[in-house]
Amino acid sequence: MSDVSHGANANKTDSGVITPAKVDTGLHFVVGTAPVHMVDGKVNEVIMASSYKEAVTALGYSDNWKQYSLCEEIYTAFTLFNVSPVFFVNVLDPKKHKKAVAAEKHTVVDNQIILPLEAIASSVKIDGKEAGTDFEAFYSDTNCVVEFLTEASGEMQVNYDAVDPTQVTKDEIIGGYSISTHKTTGLELIDTVFPRFTKVPDLILCPNWSHDPEVAAVMSAKAENINGLFEAMAILDVDCTKETGATYYTEVPEWKKKKNFTKKTEIICFPKVALGEKEFNLSTQLASSISTVDNTENYGGGTPCESASNKPIQADRTIIADGSEIIMDIQQANYLNENGVVTALNFISGFTSWGNYTACYPANNDVTDYFYCINRMFKWVGKTLILTYWNYIDRGIKRRLIDAIVQSINDWLTSLSTDEKIIGGRVEFNESENSATALAAGIVRFHIYMTPPSPMQKMDFVLEYDLSYLTALVA
């Protein structure tokens, strides 16, 4: 080929401008039970759902939240708060968690027999009838329906297997990794979310189970270390049963300490709340309120800088486990706050969550640990930095690259300051933190300084009688 060139060329060089990754906040990771037998749904597999329809299609739905805990999250996140996406793990296995129901006679009405929702459609047997030829079994919103394909009447002997959610144990919620099956289960599946969906959950929930100390401990452990890189918060509930829990606000601090709910990765809630006929763990309502505040422009604006305290929840009363209503006044609510517990309060603006502290308060007096909005803001900034600069791992350590990273981070922190997501922030590449030995080993340290805003927990109005204004009377 000839070396002669004649004309003009144009080529684009890299701009050198590094823009921050868009990192979600307020993403729920929820482990529990769902009526997956209704839809032939997955067991111990992460399901990402962005709407009520998606969640119900994948997991089934029942208003019996005591048996099917994931349904409480489906209703709360999608119906009440419009939060999405949510990551679900169902541990209820219809092939394992089931019981045989003794044969009994059922009356045919309108060519149908109505069975409980727990009935496993594929297991239904009717004396003298053949499935697929004489009848079909399917699910309505509330029941398993046996429909006859030819005219039928009278009584028929029916037997079937039924799903039994009470057989699910806390060990199955906790999960782990099986050497024999090479499968990951339960809470351990949180590490599969980012590889599969490129999103990192930052709120961990286990409705109906988080009051158990072992479950709570694993939730907190996972919150400290997701994929070896990221951090989250575990939102826990106080046991509100009369037999083993706390049903009055003065009993909560002792229960909290006894169960070791004292970590900076935990937000602990008391009591439960209700709306109409539906009863909720406060953790599910708080999680959705946090997500809403994070992503509302006038509050977090896509960051976790604002506390959800004194922001609305969807409730009309506070209750304990047996459904009995309890009334929380401001003094009682503040007592719970003083002991690191978030509660619900019906004061001026209707029902709101009330409390800014993580469970480590009051033993831990580090503001970056005990204010959950500041705690979460540090986690979110760390996650954003990791995801933004991951592509620069294994690049040659050169001054131009270091300067570009420093400039990029400072520009981003300045934008957060301008938007009042932080009060101020900067990054420094300090010689004292980057020894020749460390740099030779490929280790570079950037020091981030930043100050997220604290929640304005208290306003003092000082009133003083001023005699000077009396002069106006004689002027």
C-alpha positions in Angstrom: 0.0 0.0 0.0 1.2 3.5 -0.8 2.6 5.6 2.0 1.4 8.8 0.2 -1.6 10.5 1.9 -3.5 13.3 0.3 -6.5 15.1 1.8 -7.8 15.5 5.4 -8.5 13.2 8.3 -10.5 13.7 11.5 -10.1 11.5 14.6 -11.7 11.7 18.1 -9.6 11.4 21.2 -10.9 10.3 24.6 -12.3 13.3 26.5 -10.7 12.3 29.8 -14.0 13.2 31.5 -15.2 10.5 33.9 -18.9 10.7 34.7 -20.3 9.0 37.8 -22.3 5.8 37.5 -26.1 6.1 38.2 -26.6 4.1 41.3 -30.0 3.2 42.7 -31.0 3.6 46.3 -33.8 2.1 48.3 -33.7 -1.3 46.7 -35.4 -4.1 48.7 -34.1 -7.6 49.0 -36.8 -9.7 50.7 -36.7 -13.3 51.8 -39.8 -15.2 52.9 -42.7 -17.4 51.7 -45.1 -17.0 48.8 -47.9 -19.2 47.4 -45.8 -20.2 44.4 -47.8 -23.4 43.9 -50.5 -21.2 42.4 -48.2 -20.2 39.5 -45.6 -22.9 39.4 -43.2 -20.3 40.8 -39.5 -20.5 41.6 -38.0 -21.7 44.9 -34.8 -20.2 46.2 -34.2 -18.1 43.1 -34.0 -14.3 43.1 -37.1 -12.8 41.4 -36.9 -9.2 40.3 -40.3 -7.5 40.0 -41.1 -4.0 39.0 -44.9 -4.1 39.4 -47.6 -5.8 41.4 -48.6 -7.7 38.3 -45.0 -9.0 37.7 -44.7 -10.0 41.4 -48.0 -11.9 41.5 -47.4 -13.6 38.2 -44.1 -14.9 39.5 -44.9 -15.6 43.1 -48.7 -15.9 43.4 -50.6 -13.9 46.0 -52.7 -14.3 49.2 -54.0 -12.0 51.8 -52.9 -14.5 54.4 -49.6 -12.7 55.2 -48.9 -14.7 58.3 -48.5 -17.8 56.1 -47.1 -16.0 53.0 -44.9 -13.2 54.2 -43.7 -12.0 50.7 -47.3 -11.0 49.9 -47.1 -8.3 52.6 -44.1 -6.8 50.8 -45.8 -7.2 47.4 -48.8 -5.2 48.6 -46.9 -2.6 50.6 -44.2 -1.9 48.0 -46.3 -1.9 44.9 -49.8 -1.0 46.0 -49.3 1.4 48.9 -46.0 3.1 48.0 -45.3 2.4 44.3 -41.7 1.3 45.0 -39.8 -0.7 42.4 -37.9 -2.8 41.6 -38.0 -5.3 44.5 -35.9 -8.5 44.7 -37.8 -11.5 46.2 -36.6 -14.9 47.4 -39.3 -17.5 48.1 -38.1 -20.4 50.3 -41.5 -22.2 50.4 -41.1 -25.4 48.3 -44.5 -27.1 47.5 -42.6 -30.4 46.8 -41.2 -30.3 50.3 -43.4 -28.2 52.6 -46.7 -30.1 52.2 -49.0 -32.4 54.0 -51.6 -35.0 52.9 -55.2 -34.0 53.5 -57.4 -36.9 54.4 -60.1 -37.8 51.8 -63.5 -36.2 52.5 -66.7 -35.6 50.7 -67.3 -32.3 48.9 -70.5 -31.0 47.4 -70.5 -30.0 43.7 -71.9 -26.5 43.2 -72.3 -25.1 39.7 -70.2 -27.9 38.3 -67.3 -27.0 40.7 -65.8 -28.0 44.0 -64.0 -25.3 45.9 -60.9 -26.3 47.9 -58.6 -24.1 50.1 -55.9 -22.1 48.4 -53.3 -24.4 50.0 -54.4 -27.4 47.9 -51.9 -28.4 45.3 -53.9 -28.6 42.1 -51.8 -31.3 40.5 -52.3 -33.6 43.5 -56.2 -33.5 43.5 -57.8 -37.0 43.2 -61.5 -37.7 43.0 -62.9 -41.2 43.4 -64.1 -42.5 40.0 -62.8 -39.4 38.1 -59.7 -38.8 36.1 -57.8 -35.5 36.0 -57.6 -34.0 32.6 -60.5 -36.1 31.3 -63.2 -35.6 33.9 -62.0 -32.5 35.7 -59.4 -29.8 35.8 -58.0 -28.0 38.9 -56.8 -24.4 38.8 -56.5 -21.4 41.1 -58.8 -18.4 41.6 -57.6 -15.4 43.6 -58.6 -17.1 46.9 -59.1 -20.8 46.3 -58.2 -24.0 44.4 -61.1 -24.7 42.1 -62.0 -28.1 40.7 -64.1 -27.8 37.6 -65.8 -30.8 36.0 -65.6 -31.1 32.2 -68.9 -32.8 32.0 -72.1 -32.3 34.0 -71.6 -33.3 37.6 -73.6 -33.0 40.8 -74.0 -34.4 44.3 -71.1 -35.3 46.7 -67.7 -36.6 45.7 -64.8 -38.0 47.6 -61.8 -35.8 47.2 -58.2 -36.0 48.6 -55.2 -33.9 47.9 -51.9 -32.6 49.2 -51.7 -29.1 50.7 -48.9 -26.6 51.0 -47.9 -26.1 54.6 -46.0 -22.9 55.2 -45.6 -23.7 58.9 -43.0 -26.3 57.9 -40.6 -23.6 56.8 -37.9 -23.0 59.4 -35.6 -20.1 60.1 -32.7 -22.2 58.8 -34.4 -22.1 55.4 -34.8 -18.3 55.6 -31.1 -18.0 56.6 -30.1 -20.4 53.8 -26.5 -21.0 52.7 -24.6 -23.1 50.2 -25.2 -26.8 49.8 -22.1 -28.9 48.9 -24.3 -31.8 47.7 -26.6 -29.7 45.4 -24.2 -26.8 44.7 -27.1 -24.5 45.2 -27.3 -21.2 47.2 -30.5 -20.6 49.2 -32.2 -18.0 51.4 -30.4 -14.8 52.5 -27.2 -16.0 50.9 -28.7 -15.3 47.5 -28.2 -11.6 47.9 -24.8 -12.1 46.4 -26.3 -13.2 43.2 -28.4 -10.0 42.6 -25.6 -7.8 41.2 -24.1 -10.5 38.9 -27.6 -11.2 37.5 -29.3 -7.8 37.5 -26.4 -5.3 37.8 -28.2 -3.7 40.8 -27.2 -3.7 44.5 -30.0 -4.0 47.1 -29.4 -1.8 50.1 -32.4 -2.7 52.3 -32.8 -6.3 53.6 -36.1 -7.6 54.9 -37.5 -10.8 56.2 -41.1 -10.1 57.2 -42.4 -12.3 60.1 -38.8 -13.6 60.6 -36.6 -10.7 61.4 -37.4 -10.6 65.1 -35.6 -14.0 65.5 -32.0 -13.3 66.7 -30.4 -15.8 64.4 -32.2 -14.5 61.3 -31.4 -10.9 62.3 -27.7 -11.7 62.9 -27.4 -13.2 59.3 -29.4 -10.2 57.9 -26.9 -7.9 59.6 -23.9 -9.9 58.4 -25.1 -9.8 54.8 -25.7 -6.1 55.2 -22.0 -5.6 56.1 -20.7 -7.4 53.1 -22.5 -7.9 49.7 -20.2 -9.4 47.0 -17.2 -8.4 49.2 -17.7 -4.8 48.1 -21.1 -3.3 49.1 -23.1 -2.6 52.2 -26.8 -2.4 53.1 -29.1 -2.0 56.1 -31.1 -4.8 57.7 -34.6 -3.6 58.8 -35.8 -5.6 61.8 -38.9 -6.0 63.9 -39.3 -6.4 67.6 -41.2 -9.5 68.6 -44.6 -8.1 69.6 -46.1 -11.4 71.0 -47.1 -11.5 74.7 -45.4 -14.9 75.2 -41.9 -14.2 74.0 -41.7 -10.5 73.0 -42.4 -6.9 74.1 -45.9 -5.5 74.0 -45.4 -2.3 75.9 -42.9 0.4 75.0 -40.9 0.2 78.3 -40.2 -3.5 77.6 -38.5 -2.9 74.3 -35.0 -1.7 75.3 -34.5 -4.8 77.5 -35.7 -7.1 74.7 -33.5 -5.3 72.2 -30.4 -5.7 74.3 -31.2 -9.3 75.3 -31.6 -10.3 71.6 -28.4 -8.4 70.6 -30.2 -6.0 68.2 -27.4 -3.4 68.7 -25.6 -3.1 65.4 -25.0 -0.1 63.1 -26.2 -2.1 60.1 -29.7 -2.5 61.8 -32.8 -0.4 62.0 -35.2 -1.9 64.5 -38.9 -1.2 64.5 -41.7 -1.4 67.2 -44.7 -2.1 67.1 -46.7 -3.3 64.2 -49.2 -1.1 62.3 -52.5 -1.7 60.6 -54.6 -0.2 57.8 -58.2 -1.2 57.7 -58.2 -5.0 58.0 -54.6 -5.5 57.0 -51.8 -5.8 59.6 -48.2 -5.0 58.7 -44.8 -5.4 60.2 -43.5 -1.9 60.6 -40.3 -2.9 58.8 -42.1 -3.4 55.5 -43.8 0.0 55.8 -40.5 1.7 56.9 -38.5 0.2 54.0 -41.0 1.5 51.4 -41.2 4.9 53.1 -37.3 5.0 53.0 -37.3 4.1 49.3 -39.9 6.8 48.6 -38.0 9.5 50.4 -34.7 8.4 48.8 -36.2 8.9 45.3 -38.5 11.9 45.8 -36.9 15.1 44.3 -37.7 17.4 47.3 -36.1 14.9 49.7 -33.4 12.5 48.7 -33.5 13.2 44.9 -32.0 9.8 44.2 -29.7 9.7 47.2 -30.3 8.4 50.8 -29.4 11.8 52.4 -32.8 12.4 53.9 -34.3 10.5 56.9 -37.7 8.9 56.5 -38.6 9.9 60.0 -41.7 12.1 60.2 -42.6 11.1 56.7 -45.9 9.3 55.9 -46.6 5.6 56.3 -49.9 3.9 55.3 -51.5 3.1 58.6 -54.5 4.0 60.8 -53.4 2.5 64.1 -50.5 0.8 65.9 -50.9 -2.7 67.2 -49.2 -5.7 68.7 -49.1 -9.3 67.3 -52.5 -10.3 68.5 -54.1 -7.3 66.8 -54.7 -5.3 69.9 -54.4 -1.5 69.4 -51.9 0.4 71.4 -51.5 4.2 71.5 -48.1 5.8 71.2 -47.7 9.4 72.4 -44.8 11.6 71.7 -43.1 10.9 75.0 -43.3 7.1 74.6 -42.1 7.4 71.0 -39.2 9.5 72.0 -38.3 7.0 74.7 -38.1 4.3 72.0 -35.9 6.6 69.9 -33.6 7.2 72.8 -33.0 3.5 72.9 -32.3 3.1 69.2 -35.8 2.0 68.1 -37.9 3.5 65.2 -41.6 3.6 65.9 -44.9 4.9 64.3 -46.5 8.1 65.5 -49.9 9.7 64.9 -49.3 13.3 65.6 -49.9 16.4 63.4 -49.5 14.9 59.9 -51.2 11.6 60.4 -49.2 8.4 60.8 -45.5 8.7 60.2 -42.4 6.7 61.1 -40.6 8.3 64.0 -36.9 8.0 64.7 -33.6 8.5 63.0 -31.3 6.1 64.8 -29.9 2.7 64.0 -29.9 -0.1 66.5 -26.4 0.8 67.7 -27.7 3.9 69.5 -27.2 4.9 72.4 -24.1 2.7 73.0 -22.3 4.0 69.8 -22.0 7.8 69.6 -20.4 8.0 66.1 -22.8 10.1 64.1 -21.9 8.2 60.9 -23.1 5.0 62.6 -26.2 6.0 64.5 -28.0 8.4 62.2 -29.3 6.0 59.6 -29.5 8.6 56.8 -25.8 9.5 57.3 -24.9 5.8 57.6 -26.7 5.0 54.4 -25.2 8.1 52.6 -21.7 6.8 53.2 -22.6 3.4 51.9 -24.2 4.9 48.8 -21.2 7.1 48.1 -18.9 4.1 48.5 -21.1 2.0 46.1 -21.1 4.8 43.5 -17.3 5.2 43.6 -16.8 1.5 43.3 -19.2 1.2 40.3 -17.9 4.3 38.6 -14.2 3.5 38.7 -14.2 -0.2 38.5 -13.2 0.0 34.8 -10.0 1.6 35.8 -8.8 -1.3 37.9 -5.6 -2.7 36.4 -4.8 0.4 34.4 -1.2 1.6 34.7 -0.7 3.9 37.8 0.1 7.2 36.0 -0.1 10.7 37.2 -2.6 11.7 34.5 -5.0 8.9 35.5 -4.7 9.8 39.2 -5.4 13.5 38.4 -8.4 12.6 36.3 -9.9 10.5 39.0 -9.3 13.2 41.7 -10.8 15.8 39.4 -13.8 13.6 38.6 -14.6 12.8 42.2 -14.2 16.4 43.3 -16.6 17.5 40.5 -19.1 15.0 41.6 -18.9 15.9 45.3 -19.3 19.5 44.3 -22.5 18.7 42.4 -23.8 16.9 45.5 -23.0 19.9 47.6 -24.7 22.2 45.1 -27.8 20.0 45.3 -27.5 20.0 49.1 -27.2 16.2 49.2 -24.1 16.8 51.3 -22.9 20.0 53.1 -19.5 19.6 51.6 -17.0 17.1 50.3 -13.6 16.6 48.6 -11.1 14.0 47.7 -7.3 14.0 48.3 -4.5 11.9 47.0 -2.2 12.1 50.0 1.5 11.3 49.9 1.3 10.0 53.5 -1.3 7.4 52.5 0.4 6.3 49.3 3.9 5.0 50.1 6.3 4.0 47.4 5.9 0.4 48.6 2.1 0.5 48.3 2.2 2.2 44.8 4.7 -0.4 43.7 2.3 -3.1 44.9 -0.5 -1.5 42.8 -2.4 0.0 45.8 -3.7 3.5 45.4 -5.6 5.3 48.1 -8.0 8.2 47.6 -9.2 9.9 50.8 -12.8 11.1 50.6 -13.9 13.8 53.1 -17.6 14.6 53.2 -20.4 15.8 55.5 -23.9 14.6 54.8 -26.6 16.7 56.6 -27.9 15.5 60.0 -31.7 15.3 60.4 -33.0 18.3 62.3 -34.2 16.3 65.3 -35.1 19.2 67.5 -36.0 22.8 67.2 -35.8 25.1 70.2 -37.8 28.3 70.1 -36.7 30.7 72.8 -39.5 33.1 73.8 -38.7 36.3 75.7 -40.8 39.2 76.9 -39.4 42.4 75.5 -40.2 45.5 77.5 -39.0 47.9 74.8 -42.1 47.2 72.7 -44.2 48.9 75.4 -42.8 52.3 74.3 -45.1 52.1 71.3 -48.1 52.6 73.7 -46.9 56.1 74.8 -45.2 57.2 71.6 
